[in-house]
Amino acid sequence: MSAPHEPTAPFAKMNGLGNEIIVADMRGGTARVSSGAAIALAGDPATHFDQIMAIHDAETPGTDYFIRILNADGSAAGACGNGMRCVVEALAAENGRSSFTFETQSGILTAEVRGDGLIAVDMGAPRFGWQDIPLAEEFRDTRAIELQIGPIDAPVLHSPSVASMGNPHAVFWVDEDVWSYALDRFGPLLENHPLFPERANITIAQVQSPERLVIRTWERGAGLTRACGSAACAALACAARTGRTERTATVVAPGGELLVEWRTDDHVILTGPAEWEFSGRFDPATGAWERADAEAVAS
Ligand SMILES: N[C@@H](CCC[C@H](N)C(=O)O)C(=O)O
């Protein structure tokens, strides 16, 4: 670990159901976390993360903070449900508040700490138009688009539903156990398929009952993760839209269970836990970092 250059910013290493998150406190200044810093932190096993959630001062009246989201490859993301829960957990520990209004690249969203300690994030409305996702060509019906992988006459995965939750998602429906698919091999090919001009998060989903979905996700810019909140929301919305499930279901990811509700007002509510691991300070330009003392706990 190299010595950070000044000025440094506080961060907390956290996780949302095993989705590895760094919450970076960038308030009170104009500095941003650079792509290079993100790549450096992701490449260090001690700080490896799937997303950085950078908390900035609010830009729009009526909002509390602006959240910038970076993937492990340094690219920007419009949404991160598990990361938003980590942000809420960190802010609630700091100021005792239980509800927040955030602005992100994809719009305004609200979140609250529930009485049982779980955190509910209003992820907004799913969008299904082909330009919204976006797709490179017109598909009038995005409940099942023409896309497959594997032998042409016996595809391994095919006909995904697609949706935007502020970020692009493709959901492939499977009958077999989700662990029987080589998502580490197919994920990168599908993420970068020419049909997705902004790449896409790739999920395989097995419907176990109208109230239970099992998913695995290859995340755009991060690879295989133990949970992806926006993918859980996209999978539930696509499942309900195609009559596969009810509008409320438990979505099971490798890291555990999330509750997803697609309300009648079109908003998707994602509920689950968030966990603090350790805190430190880092240089947002380079990613050089140091751990806080054992006594200096969550930021
Ligand atoms: N882990 C996230 C999604 C992260 C963003 C994604 N990789 C993208 O680039 O769109 C979640 O919990 O939603």
PDBQT file of the ligand as one rigid body, heavy atoms in Angstrom, charges set to zero:
ROOT
HETATM    1  N1  LIG A 301     -24.391  -3.757  -8.608  1.00  0.00    +0.000 N 
HETATM    2  C1  LIG A 301     -25.330  -2.844  -9.082  1.00  0.00    +0.000 C 
HETATM    3  C2  LIG A 301     -25.374  -2.501 -10.519  1.00  0.00    +0.000 C 
HETATM    4  C3  LIG A 301     -24.112  -1.840 -10.941  1.00  0.00    +0.000 C 
HETATM    5  C4  LIG A 301     -24.083  -1.088 -12.226  1.00  0.00    +0.000 C 
HETATM    6  C5  LIG A 301     -23.787  -1.920 -13.415  1.00  0.00    +0.000 C 
HETATM    7  N2  LIG A 301     -22.598  -2.692 -13.362  1.00  0.00    +0.000 N 
HETATM    8  C6  LIG A 301     -23.848  -1.038 -14.655  1.00  0.00    +0.000 C 
HETATM    9  O1  LIG A 301     -22.808  -0.658 -15.221  1.00  0.00    +0.000 OA
HETATM   10  O2  LIG A 301     -24.962  -0.740 -15.065  1.00  0.00    +0.000 OA
HETATM   11  C7  LIG A 301     -26.680  -2.955  -8.444  1.00  0.00    +0.000 C 
HETATM   12  O3  LIG A 301     -26.741  -3.414  -7.295  1.00  0.00    +0.000 OA
HETATM   13  O4  LIG A 301     -27.653  -2.482  -9.022  1.00  0.00    +0.000 OA
ENDROOT
TORSDOF 0
